[in-house]
Amino acid sequence: MTEQATQPASDHIDIADAKRRIRAIFIGSIGNLVEWYDFYAYTAFALYFAPAFFPGSDPVVQQLNVAVVFAATFLMRPLGGWLFGYIADHFGRRISLTLSVVFMCFGSLIIALTPTYATIGFAAPVILALARMIEGLSLGGEYGASATYLSEVADPKHRGFYSSFQYVTLIGGQLTAIIVLLLLQKVFLTPEELKAWGWRIPFAIGAALAIFAAVMRRNLHETEAFEEAKKVVKPTGSITNLLRYPRELLLVVGLTAGGTAAFYTFTTYMQTFVKLSVGLTEDQTTFVIFGTLIFATVLQPIYGAISDRIGRKPLLIFFGVAGTLATVPLLMTLKETKSPFMAFILICCAWLFVAGYTSINAVVKAELFPTNVRALGVGLPYAITVSIFGGTAPAIALYFKSIGHEEWFYYYLAGVICLSLIIYSTMRDTKHASAMHRHE
């Protein structure tokens, strides 16, 4: 009788707990989507606003200038990883996530209001770069805090699945930017209007969405792991404390390098690649990239769930082996095709192995560190590595293209992935040797 009476209460508690976790993951993920929409609006509309900030007639040179500014913003990501990682580990995940999206709001608003080169001259690209640096600071903190929060609120048996929604919403941010682009292209504005002033609209939308996300994040519950850690050890989030884990720091750098280079190649740079190298029209480019990103989004939770069954390491090794062997022939084939459908298929083939990294990289890093330095440990070395290998990928690719050796980039990317493969092969599987329960 007692057992029967207590069973419904237990079920009620489990259901309530599940709802709480799902709500927290949803709010955290929506904020992540808004941040990445703001960030990716820059690349989605680069073909339209580049002439406004960088005068000249050569579209390759204009896009190279845009890519250089894109890469420069990554210089701020390590600073953001340290600042917001410290806030997350010292004061809580919730306040760090809220502040990061407020910074993104400022960056987007500045871009929306900045005059063109024709109006204020060289000051225009300088202001653009400063706005992007603010956004880089924001994203530098967003990744570590978001990865930590989603990993901590998920239940242990489904941590890979729930954490994969960081990249679902990260890619979703780019999808949202493309949807806005399609609506402006096809419904509301002419190409001339888009190039003249319409490119400002997505940045204004991003600023408004960021305010909405900040309000939502203010109501997030703090994670139980952070609250429990405060009872065990005084929160620090300091670099000195983080340096007690040199092996874990180096692991984050090693496992990130190849993955982030591949990710930024097949997201931000791919739009420019299929337009300038493959030769697709602007409409074809938009639809191909949109379709491949939907495919990539669907893969993330599938791969995350697989990692909960078989472990994280097999997926990382799959990415490393396939990326090392397939990148060069895949990109060479893609460059030679003139069919939008074949371009779509080839990019989807790339995502089949890139998702082996993107779907689980956040949870793998979170599982390396104890609670009191987790956000900083995830965010700072990741931000440094992304600045070196991720943000520079489009600029390196366009530089090789500008000097007539575009194929050099294919070998560069395969080489970086190969270096990460060495790390994947030697590291422990964090699913089976996780530090999520440690609060030291």
NORCORHU-V630092 format. One record per pair of residues at least 24 apart in sequence whose C-alpha atoms are under 10 Angstrom apart, sorted by the first residue. I is the first residue (numbers start at 1). J is the second residue. If there is no record, write none. Layout:
# NORCORHU-V630092
i | j
I | J
I | J
This chain:
# NORCORHU-V630092
i | j
17 | 155
18 | 153
18 | 154
18 | 155
20 | 153
20 | 221
21 | 150
21 | 152
21 | 153
21 | 154
21 | 155
21 | 162
21 | 221
21 | 223
22 | 150
22 | 153
22 | 154
22 | 162
23 | 153
23 | 220
23 | 221
24 | 149
24 | 150
24 | 153
24 | 154
24 | 217
24 | 219
24 | 220
24 | 221
24 | 222
24 | 223
25 | 146
25 | 149
25 | 150
25 | 151
25 | 152
25 | 153
25 | 154
25 | 162
25 | 163
25 | 165
25 | 166
25 | 220
26 | 150
26 | 162
26 | 165
26 | 169
27 | 213
27 | 216
27 | 217
27 | 219
27 | 220
28 | 94
28 | 97
28 | 98
28 | 145
28 | 146
28 | 147
28 | 149
28 | 150
28 | 165
28 | 166
28 | 169
28 | 213
28 | 216
28 | 217
28 | 220
29 | 146
29 | 147
29 | 149
29 | 150
29 | 162
29 | 163
29 | 165
29 | 166
29 | 167
29 | 168
29 | 169
29 | 170
29 | 172
29 | 213
30 | 165
30 | 166
30 | 169
30 | 170
30 | 172
30 | 173
30 | 213
30 | 216
30 | 217
31 | 97
31 | 98
31 | 100
31 | 101
31 | 142
31 | 146
31 | 169
31 | 170
31 | 173
31 | 209
31 | 210
31 | 211
31 | 212
31 | 213
31 | 214
31 | 215
31 | 216
31 | 217
32 | 97
32 | 100
32 | 101
32 | 139
32 | 142
32 | 143
32 | 146
32 | 147
32 | 165
32 | 166
32 | 167
32 | 168
32 | 169
32 | 170
32 | 171
32 | 172
32 | 173
32 | 210
32 | 213
33 | 165
33 | 166
33 | 167
33 | 168
33 | 169
33 | 170
33 | 171
33 | 172
33 | 173
33 | 174
33 | 175
33 | 176
33 | 209
33 | 210
33 | 213
34 | 101
34 | 104
34 | 105
34 | 169
34 | 170
34 | 172
34 | 173
34 | 174
34 | 176
34 | 177
34 | 205
34 | 206
34 | 207
34 | 208
34 | 209
34 | 210
34 | 211
34 | 212
34 | 213
34 | 214
35 | 100
35 | 101
35 | 102
35 | 103
35 | 104
35 | 105
35 | 108
35 | 135
35 | 138
35 | 139
35 | 142
35 | 169
35 | 170
35 | 173
35 | 174
35 | 206
35 | 207
35 | 209
35 | 210
35 | 213
36 | 101
36 | 104
36 | 135
36 | 139
36 | 142
36 | 167
36 | 169
36 | 170
36 | 171
36 | 172
36 | 173
36 | 174
36 | 175
36 | 176
36 | 177
36 | 206
37 | 169
37 | 170
37 | 171
37 | 172
37 | 173
37 | 174
37 | 175
37 | 176
37 | 177
37 | 178
37 | 180
37 | 202
37 | 203
37 | 205
37 | 206
37 | 209
37 | 210
38 | 101
38 | 104
38 | 105
38 | 107
38 | 108
38 | 109
38 | 135
38 | 173
38 | 174
38 | 176
38 | 177
38 | 202
38 | 203
38 | 204
38 | 205
38 | 206
38 | 207
38 | 209
38 | 210
39 | 70
39 | 104
39 | 107
39 | 108
39 | 132
39 | 135
39 | 136
39 | 138
39 | 139
39 | 170
39 | 173
39 | 174
39 | 177
39 | 203
39 | 206
40 | 170
40 | 171
40 | 173
40 | 174
40 | 175
40 | 176
40 | 177
40 | 178
40 | 203
40 | 267
40 | 268
41 | 108
41 | 173
41 | 174
41 | 175
41 | 176
41 | 177
41 | 178
41 | 180
41 | 181
41 | 199
41 | 200
41 | 201
41 | 202
41 | 203
41 | 205
41 | 206
42 | 66
42 | 70
42 | 108
42 | 111
42 | 132
42 | 174
42 | 177
42 | 199
42 | 202
42 | 203
42 | 268
43 | 67
43 | 70
43 | 174
43 | 177
43 | 178
43 | 267
43 | 268
43 | 269
43 | 271
43 | 272
44 | 174
44 | 175
44 | 176
44 | 177
44 | 178
44 | 179
44 | 180
44 | 181
44 | 199
44 | 202
44 | 268
44 | 271
44 | 272
44 | 286
45 | 177
45 | 178
45 | 180
45 | 181
45 | 194
45 | 195
45 | 198
45 | 199
45 | 200
45 | 202
45 | 203
46 | 195
46 | 199
46 | 271
46 | 272
47 | 194
47 | 195
47 | 199
47 | 271
47 | 272
47 | 275
47 | 282
48 | 191
48 | 192
48 | 193
48 | 194
48 | 195
48 | 196
48 | 197
48 | 198
48 | 199
48 | 200
49 | 116
49 | 194
49 | 195
49 | 196
49 | 197
49 | 198
49 | 199
49 | 200
50 | 116
50 | 125
50 | 195
50 | 199
51 | 116
51 | 117
51 | 118
51 | 195
51 | 196
52 | 115
52 | 116
52 | 117
52 | 118
52 | 119
52 | 124
52 | 125
52 | 195
52 | 196
52 | 197
52 | 199
53 | 114
53 | 115
53 | 116
53 | 117
53 | 118
53 | 119
53 | 120
53 | 121
53 | 122
53 | 123
53 | 124
53 | 125
53 | 126
53 | 127
53 | 128
54 | 116
54 | 117
54 | 118
54 | 121
54 | 122
54 | 124
54 | 125
55 | 116
55 | 117
55 | 118
55 | 121
59 | 276
60 | 272
60 | 276
60 | 398
60 | 399
60 | 401
60 | 402
61 | 398
61 | 399
61 | 402
63 | 272
63 | 276
63 | 394
63 | 395
63 | 398
64 | 394
64 | 395
64 | 396
64 | 397
64 | 398
64 | 399
64 | 401
64 | 402
65 | 125
65 | 395
65 | 398
66 | 125
66 | 128
66 | 129
66 | 394
66 | 395
67 | 268
67 | 269
67 | 272
67 | 391
67 | 392
67 | 393
67 | 394
67 | 395
67 | 396
67 | 397
67 | 398
67 | 399
68 | 129
68 | 391
68 | 392
68 | 394
68 | 395
68 | 396
68 | 398
68 | 399
69 | 125
69 | 126
69 | 128
69 | 129
69 | 130
69 | 132
69 | 133
69 | 391
69 | 392
69 | 395
70 | 129
70 | 132
70 | 133
70 | 136
70 | 268
70 | 391
70 | 392
70 | 393
70 | 394
70 | 395
71 | 129
71 | 132
71 | 133
71 | 136
71 | 386
71 | 387
71 | 388
71 | 389
71 | 390
71 | 391
71 | 392
71 | 393
71 | 394
71 | 395
71 | 396
72 | 129
72 | 130
72 | 132
72 | 133
72 | 136
72 | 387
72 | 391
72 | 392
72 | 395
73 | 129
73 | 130
73 | 131
73 | 132
73 | 133
73 | 134
73 | 135
73 | 136
73 | 137
73 | 139
73 | 140
73 | 387
73 | 391
74 | 132
74 | 133
74 | 135
74 | 136
74 | 137
74 | 139
74 | 140
74 | 383
74 | 384
74 | 385
74 | 386
74 | 387
74 | 388
74 | 389
74 | 390
74 | 391
74 | 392
75 | 133
75 | 136
75 | 137
75 | 140
75 | 383
75 | 384
75 | 386
75 | 387
75 | 388
75 | 391
76 | 132
76 | 133
76 | 134
76 | 135
76 | 136
76 | 137
76 | 138
76 | 139
76 | 140
76 | 141
76 | 383
76 | 384
76 | 387
77 | 133
77 | 134
77 | 135
77 | 136
77 | 137
77 | 138
77 | 139
77 | 140
77 | 141
77 | 142
77 | 143
77 | 379
77 | 380
77 | 381
77 | 382
77 | 383
77 | 384
77 | 385
77 | 386
77 | 387
77 | 391
78 | 136
78 | 137
78 | 139
78 | 140
78 | 141
78 | 379
78 | 380
78 | 381
78 | 382
78 | 383
78 | 384
78 | 385
78 | 386
78 | 387
79 | 136
79 | 137
79 | 138
79 | 140
79 | 141
79 | 379
79 | 380
79 | 383
79 | 384
80 | 133
80 | 134
80 | 135
80 | 136
80 | 137
80 | 138
80 | 139
80 | 140
80 | 141
80 | 142
80 | 143
80 | 144
80 | 376
80 | 379
80 | 380
80 | 383
81 | 136
81 | 137
81 | 138
81 | 139
81 | 140
81 | 141
81 | 142
81 | 143
81 | 144
81 | 145
81 | 375
81 | 376
81 | 377
81 | 378
81 | 379
81 | 380
81 | 381
81 | 382
81 | 383
81 | 384
82 | 137
82 | 140
82 | 141
82 | 144
82 | 237
82 | 238
82 | 239
82 | 375
82 | 376
82 | 377
82 | 378
82 | 379
82 | 380
82 | 381
82 | 383
83 | 137
83 | 138
83 | 140
83 | 141
83 | 237
83 | 238
83 | 376
83 | 379
83 | 380
84 | 137
84 | 138
84 | 139
84 | 140
84 | 141
84 | 142
84 | 143
84 | 144
84 | 145
84 | 237
84 | 375
84 | 376
84 | 379
84 | 380
85 | 140
85 | 141
85 | 142
85 | 143
85 | 144
85 | 145
85 | 148
85 | 237
85 | 238
85 | 373
85 | 374
85 | 375
85 | 376
85 | 377
85 | 378
85 | 379
85 | 380
86 | 141
86 | 145
86 | 235
86 | 236
86 | 237
86 | 238
86 | 239
86 | 372
86 | 373
86 | 374
86 | 375
86 | 376
86 | 377
86 | 379
86 | 380
87 | 141
87 | 145
87 | 235
87 | 236
87 | 237
87 | 238
87 | 375
87 | 376
88 | 141
88 | 144
88 | 145
88 | 146
88 | 148
88 | 149
88 | 226
88 | 235
88 | 236
88 | 237
88 | 372
88 | 373
88 | 374
88 | 375
88 | 376
89 | 145
89 | 148
89 | 226
89 | 229
89 | 230
89 | 235
89 | 236
89 | 237
89 | 238
89 | 371
89 | 372
89 | 373
89 | 374
89 | 375
89 | 376
89 | 377
90 | 226
90 | 230
90 | 234
90 | 235
90 | 236
90 | 237
90 | 238
90 | 372
90 | 373
90 | 375
90 | 376
91 | 226
91 | 230
91 | 235
91 | 236
91 | 237
92 | 145
92 | 149
92 | 221
92 | 222
92 | 223
92 | 226
92 | 227
92 | 230
92 | 235
92 | 375
93 | 144
93 | 145
93 | 146
93 | 148
93 | 149
93 | 152
93 | 220
93 | 221
93 | 222
93 | 223
93 | 226
93 | 375
94 | 145
94 | 146
94 | 149
94 | 217
94 | 218
94 | 219
94 | 220
94 | 221
94 | 222
94 | 223
95 | 145
95 | 214
95 | 217
95 | 218
95 | 219
95 | 220
95 | 222
96 | 138
96 | 141
96 | 142
96 | 144
96 | 145
96 | 146
96 | 217
96 | 375
97 | 138
97 | 141
97 | 142
97 | 143
97 | 144
97 | 145
97 | 146
97 | 149
97 | 213
97 | 214
97 | 217
97 | 218
97 | 220
98 | 142
98 | 210
98 | 211
98 | 213
98 | 214
98 | 215
98 | 216
98 | 217
98 | 218
98 | 219
98 | 220
99 | 138
99 | 141
99 | 142
99 | 214
99 | 217
99 | 218
100 | 134
100 | 135
100 | 137
100 | 138
100 | 139
100 | 140
100 | 141
100 | 142
100 | 143
100 | 145
100 | 210
100 | 214
101 | 135
101 | 138
101 | 139
101 | 141
101 | 142
101 | 207
101 | 209
101 | 210
101 | 211
101 | 212
101 | 213
101 | 214
101 | 215
101 | 217
102 | 135
102 | 138
102 | 207
102 | 210
102 | 211
102 | 212
102 | 213
102 | 214
102 | 215
103 | 131
103 | 134
103 | 135
103 | 136
103 | 137
103 | 138
103 | 139
103 | 207
103 | 210
103 | 211
103 | 214
104 | 131
104 | 132
104 | 133
104 | 134
104 | 135
104 | 136
104 | 137
104 | 138
104 | 139
104 | 142
104 | 206
104 | 207
104 | 210
104 | 211
105 | 134
105 | 135
105 | 138
105 | 203
105 | 204
105 | 205
105 | 206
105 | 207
105 | 208
105 | 209
105 | 210
105 | 211
105 | 212
105 | 213
105 | 214
106 | 131
106 | 132
106 | 134
106 | 135
106 | 138
106 | 206
106 | 207
106 | 210
106 | 211
107 | 131
107 | 132
107 | 133
107 | 134
107 | 135
107 | 136
107 | 137
107 | 138
107 | 203
107 | 206
107 | 207
108 | 132
108 | 134
108 | 135
108 | 200
108 | 202
108 | 203
108 | 204
108 | 205
108 | 206
108 | 207
108 | 208
108 | 210
109 | 200
109 | 202
109 | 203
109 | 204
109 | 205
109 | 206
109 | 207
109 | 208
110 | 134
110 | 203
110 | 204
110 | 207
111 | 199
111 | 200
111 | 202
111 | 203
111 | 204
111 | 207
112 | 197
112 | 198
112 | 199
112 | 200
112 | 201
112 | 202
112 | 203
112 | 204
112 | 205
112 | 206
112 | 207
113 | 200
113 | 201
113 | 203
113 | 204
114 | 200
116 | 196
116 | 197
136 | 383
136 | 387
137 | 383
139 | 379
139 | 383
140 | 379
140 | 380
140 | 382
140 | 383
140 | 384
140 | 386
140 | 387
141 | 375
141 | 376
141 | 378
141 | 379
141 | 380
141 | 383
142 | 375
142 | 379
143 | 170
143 | 362
143 | 375
143 | 378
143 | 379
143 | 380
143 | 382
143 | 383
144 | 362
144 | 365
144 | 366
144 | 374
144 | 375
144 | 376
144 | 377
144 | 378
144 | 379
144 | 380
144 | 381
144 | 382
144 | 383
145 | 366
145 | 374
145 | 375
145 | 376
145 | 378
145 | 379
146 | 362
146 | 375
146 | 378
146 | 379
147 | 361
147 | 362
147 | 363
147 | 364
147 | 365
147 | 366
147 | 374
147 | 375
147 | 378
147 | 379
148 | 223
148 | 362
148 | 363
148 | 365
148 | 366
148 | 367
148 | 369
148 | 371
148 | 374
148 | 375
148 | 376
148 | 377
148 | 378
148 | 379
148 | 436
149 | 222
149 | 223
149 | 225
149 | 226
149 | 366
149 | 374
149 | 375
150 | 223
150 | 362
150 | 363
150 | 366
151 | 223
151 | 362
151 | 363
151 | 364
151 | 365
151 | 366
151 | 367
151 | 436
152 | 222
152 | 223
152 | 224
152 | 225
152 | 226
152 | 363
152 | 366
152 | 367
152 | 371
152 | 436
152 | 437
153 | 221
153 | 222
153 | 223
153 | 224
153 | 225
154 | 223
156 | 308
156 | 431
156 | 434
156 | 436
156 | 437
157 | 305
157 | 308
157 | 309
157 | 431
158 | 304
158 | 305
158 | 306
158 | 307
158 | 308
158 | 309
159 | 304
159 | 305
159 | 307
159 | 308
159 | 360
159 | 363
159 | 364
159 | 367
159 | 431
160 | 300
160 | 301
160 | 302
160 | 303
160 | 304
160 | 305
160 | 306
160 | 307
160 | 308
160 | 309
160 | 311
160 | 312
160 | 359
160 | 360
160 | 361
160 | 362
160 | 363
160 | 364
160 | 431
161 | 300
161 | 301
161 | 302
161 | 303
161 | 304
161 | 305
161 | 306
161 | 307
161 | 308
161 | 359
161 | 360
161 | 363
162 | 300
162 | 301
162 | 304
162 | 305
162 | 359
162 | 360
162 | 363
163 | 300
163 | 301
163 | 304
163 | 305
163 | 359
163 | 360
163 | 361
163 | 362
163 | 363
163 | 364
163 | 366
164 | 297
164 | 299
164 | 300
164 | 301
164 | 302
164 | 303
164 | 304
164 | 305
164 | 355
164 | 358
164 | 359
164 | 360
164 | 361
164 | 362
164 | 363
165 | 297
165 | 300
165 | 301
165 | 304
165 | 359
165 | 360
165 | 362
166 | 300
166 | 301
166 | 358
166 | 359
166 | 360
166 | 361
166 | 362
166 | 363
167 | 296
167 | 297
167 | 300
167 | 301
167 | 355
167 | 358
167 | 359
167 | 360
167 | 361
167 | 362
168 | 293
168 | 294
168 | 296
168 | 297
168 | 298
168 | 299
168 | 300
168 | 301
168 | 358
168 | 359
169 | 297
169 | 300
170 | 297
170 | 358
171 | 267
171 | 293
171 | 294
171 | 296
171 | 297
171 | 300
171 | 358
172 | 293
172 | 294
172 | 296
172 | 297
174 | 267
174 | 268
174 | 289
174 | 290
174 | 293
175 | 289
175 | 290
175 | 291
175 | 292
175 | 293
175 | 294
175 | 297
176 | 202
176 | 290
177 | 202
177 | 203
177 | 205
177 | 206
177 | 290
178 | 202
178 | 286
178 | 287
178 | 289
178 | 290
178 | 293
179 | 286
179 | 287
179 | 290
180 | 205
181 | 286
182 | 283
182 | 286
182 | 287
182 | 290
185 | 282
185 | 283
186 | 283
225 | 370
225 | 371
225 | 372
225 | 436
225 | 437
225 | 438
225 | 439
226 | 371
226 | 372
226 | 374
226 | 439
227 | 371
228 | 371
228 | 439
229 | 370
229 | 371
229 | 372
229 | 437
229 | 438
229 | 439
229 | 440
230 | 371
230 | 372
230 | 439
230 | 440
231 | 439
232 | 372
232 | 439
232 | 440
233 | 371
233 | 372
233 | 439
233 | 440
234 | 372
234 | 440
235 | 371
235 | 372
235 | 373
235 | 439
235 | 440
236 | 372
236 | 373
237 | 371
237 | 372
237 | 373
237 | 374
237 | 375
237 | 376
237 | 377
238 | 372
238 | 373
238 | 376
238 | 377
239 | 373
239 | 376
239 | 377
239 | 380
241 | 372
241 | 373
241 | 377
242 | 369
242 | 370
242 | 372
242 | 373
242 | 374
242 | 376
242 | 377
242 | 380
243 | 373
243 | 377
244 | 373
245 | 368
245 | 369
245 | 370
245 | 373
245 | 377
246 | 377
247 | 368
248 | 365
248 | 367
248 | 368
248 | 369
248 | 377
248 | 378
248 | 381
248 | 427
249 | 365
249 | 368
249 | 369
249 | 377
249 | 378
249 | 380
249 | 381
249 | 382
250 | 381
250 | 382
250 | 423
251 | 365
251 | 368
251 | 381
251 | 382
251 | 420
251 | 423
251 | 424
251 | 426
251 | 427
252 | 361
252 | 362
252 | 364
252 | 365
252 | 366
252 | 368
252 | 377
252 | 378
252 | 379
252 | 380
252 | 381
252 | 382
252 | 383
252 | 385
252 | 423
253 | 365
253 | 378
253 | 380
253 | 381
253 | 382
253 | 383
253 | 384
253 | 385
253 | 386
253 | 420
253 | 423
254 | 381
254 | 382
254 | 385
254 | 416
254 | 417
254 | 419
254 | 420
254 | 421
254 | 422
254 | 423
254 | 424
255 | 316
255 | 320
255 | 357
255 | 361
255 | 364
255 | 365
255 | 382
255 | 385
255 | 417
255 | 419
255 | 420
255 | 421
255 | 422
255 | 423
255 | 424
255 | 427
256 | 357
256 | 358
256 | 361
256 | 362
256 | 365
256 | 381
256 | 382
256 | 383
256 | 384
256 | 385
256 | 386
256 | 389
256 | 390
256 | 416
256 | 417
256 | 420
256 | 423
257 | 382
257 | 384
257 | 385
257 | 386
257 | 387
257 | 388
257 | 389
257 | 390
257 | 413
257 | 416
257 | 417
257 | 418
257 | 419
257 | 420
257 | 421
258 | 319
258 | 320
258 | 323
258 | 324
258 | 354
258 | 357
258 | 385
258 | 386
258 | 389
258 | 390
258 | 413
258 | 414
258 | 415
258 | 416
258 | 417
258 | 418
258 | 419
258 | 420
258 | 421
259 | 316
259 | 319
259 | 320
259 | 323
259 | 354
259 | 355
259 | 356
259 | 357
259 | 358
259 | 361
259 | 386
259 | 389
259 | 390
259 | 413
259 | 416
259 | 417
259 | 420
259 | 421
260 | 354
260 | 357
260 | 358
260 | 361
260 | 382
260 | 385
260 | 386
260 | 387
260 | 388
260 | 389
260 | 390
260 | 391
260 | 393
260 | 416
260 | 417
261 | 385
261 | 386
261 | 387
261 | 388
261 | 389
261 | 390
261 | 391
261 | 392
261 | 393
261 | 394
261 | 412
261 | 413
261 | 414
261 | 416
261 | 417
262 | 319
262 | 323
262 | 327
262 | 350
262 | 351
262 | 353
262 | 354
262 | 355
262 | 357
262 | 358
262 | 389
262 | 390
262 | 393
262 | 413
262 | 414
262 | 416
262 | 417
263 | 350
263 | 351
263 | 354
263 | 355
263 | 357
263 | 358
263 | 390
263 | 393
264 | 386
264 | 389
264 | 390
264 | 391
264 | 392
264 | 393
264 | 394
265 | 390
265 | 391
265 | 392
265 | 393
265 | 394
265 | 397
265 | 410
265 | 413
266 | 292
266 | 293
266 | 347
266 | 348
266 | 350
266 | 351
266 | 354
266 | 394
267 | 292
267 | 293
267 | 296
267 | 347
267 | 351
267 | 394
268 | 390
268 | 391
268 | 393
268 | 394
269 | 391
269 | 393
269 | 394
269 | 395
269 | 397
269 | 398
270 | 347
270 | 394
272 | 394
272 | 398
273 | 331
273 | 334
273 | 335
273 | 394
273 | 397
273 | 398
273 | 401
274 | 334
274 | 335
274 | 337
274 | 338
274 | 340
274 | 343
274 | 344
276 | 335
276 | 398
276 | 401
277 | 334
277 | 335
277 | 336
277 | 337
277 | 338
277 | 401
277 | 406
278 | 333
278 | 334
278 | 335
278 | 336
278 | 337
278 | 338
278 | 339
278 | 340
278 | 343
279 | 335
279 | 336
279 | 337
279 | 338
279 | 339
279 | 340
280 | 337
280 | 338
280 | 339
280 | 340
280 | 343
281 | 340
284 | 339
284 | 340
284 | 341
284 | 343
285 | 340
285 | 343
285 | 344
287 | 340
287 | 344
288 | 340
288 | 341
288 | 342
288 | 343
288 | 344
288 | 345
288 | 347
288 | 348
289 | 340
289 | 343
289 | 344
289 | 347
289 | 348
290 | 344
291 | 344
291 | 345
291 | 347
291 | 348
292 | 343
292 | 344
292 | 345
292 | 346
292 | 347
292 | 348
292 | 349
292 | 350
292 | 351
293 | 344
293 | 347
293 | 348
293 | 351
294 | 348
295 | 344
295 | 347
295 | 348
295 | 349
295 | 351
295 | 352
296 | 347
296 | 348
296 | 349
296 | 350
296 | 351
296 | 352
296 | 354
296 | 355
296 | 358
296 | 359
297 | 351
297 | 355
297 | 359
298 | 355
299 | 351
299 | 352
299 | 353
299 | 354
299 | 355
299 | 356
299 | 358
299 | 359
300 | 351
300 | 352
300 | 354
300 | 355
300 | 356
300 | 357
300 | 358
300 | 359
300 | 360
301 | 355
301 | 359
301 | 360
302 | 355
302 | 359
303 | 352
303 | 355
303 | 356
303 | 357
303 | 358
303 | 359
303 | 360
304 | 355
304 | 356
304 | 357
304 | 358
304 | 359
304 | 360
304 | 361
304 | 363
305 | 359
305 | 360
306 | 360
307 | 356
307 | 359
307 | 360
307 | 431
308 | 360
308 | 431
309 | 431
310 | 429
310 | 431
310 | 432
311 | 360
311 | 429
311 | 430
311 | 431
311 | 432
312 | 356
312 | 357
312 | 359
312 | 360
312 | 361
312 | 363
312 | 364
312 | 424
312 | 428
312 | 429
312 | 430
312 | 431
312 | 432
313 | 356
313 | 357
313 | 360
313 | 364
313 | 424
313 | 425
313 | 426
313 | 427
313 | 428
313 | 429
313 | 430
313 | 431
313 | 432
314 | 356
314 | 424
314 | 425
314 | 429
315 | 353
315 | 354
315 | 355
315 | 356
315 | 357
315 | 358
315 | 359
315 | 360
315 | 361
315 | 424
316 | 353
316 | 354
316 | 355
316 | 356
316 | 357
316 | 358
316 | 359
316 | 360
316 | 361
316 | 364
316 | 420
316 | 421
316 | 423
316 | 424
316 | 425
316 | 429
317 | 353
317 | 356
317 | 357
317 | 420
317 | 421
317 | 422
317 | 423
317 | 424
317 | 425
318 | 352
318 | 353
318 | 354
318 | 355
318 | 356
318 | 357
318 | 421
318 | 424
319 | 350
319 | 351
319 | 352
319 | 353
319 | 354
319 | 355
319 | 356
319 | 357
319 | 358
319 | 417
319 | 418
319 | 420
319 | 421
319 | 424
320 | 353
320 | 354
320 | 356
320 | 357
320 | 414
320 | 416
320 | 417
320 | 418
320 | 419
320 | 420
320 | 421
320 | 422
320 | 423
320 | 424
320 | 425
321 | 353
321 | 414
321 | 417
321 | 418
321 | 420
321 | 421
321 | 422
322 | 350
322 | 352
322 | 353
322 | 354
322 | 356
322 | 414
322 | 417
322 | 418
322 | 421
323 | 350
323 | 351
323 | 352
323 | 353
323 | 354
323 | 356
323 | 413
323 | 414
323 | 415
323 | 416
323 | 417
323 | 418
323 | 421
324 | 411
324 | 413
324 | 414
324 | 415
324 | 416
324 | 417
324 | 418
324 | 419
324 | 420
324 | 421
325 | 414
325 | 415
325 | 417
325 | 418
326 | 350
326 | 353
326 | 414
327 | 353
327 | 410
327 | 411
327 | 412
327 | 413
327 | 414
327 | 415
327 | 417
328 | 407
328 | 408
328 | 409
328 | 410
328 | 411
328 | 412
328 | 413
328 | 414
328 | 415
329 | 410
329 | 411
330 | 410
331 | 407
331 | 409
331 | 410
331 | 411
332 | 406
332 | 407
332 | 410
335 | 406
335 | 407
363 | 430
363 | 431
363 | 434
363 | 436
364 | 429
364 | 430
364 | 431
364 | 434
365 | 430
365 | 434
365 | 435
366 | 430
366 | 434
366 | 435
366 | 436
367 | 429
367 | 430
367 | 431
367 | 432
367 | 433
367 | 434
367 | 435
367 | 436
367 | 437
367 | 438
368 | 428
368 | 429
368 | 430
368 | 431
368 | 433
368 | 434
368 | 435
368 | 436
369 | 434
369 | 435
369 | 436
369 | 437
369 | 438
369 | 439
369 | 440
370 | 434
370 | 435
370 | 436
370 | 437
370 | 438
370 | 439
370 | 440
371 | 435
371 | 436
371 | 437
371 | 438
371 | 439
371 | 440
372 | 438
372 | 439
372 | 440
373 | 439
373 | 440
374 | 435
374 | 436
374 | 439
389 | 413
389 | 416
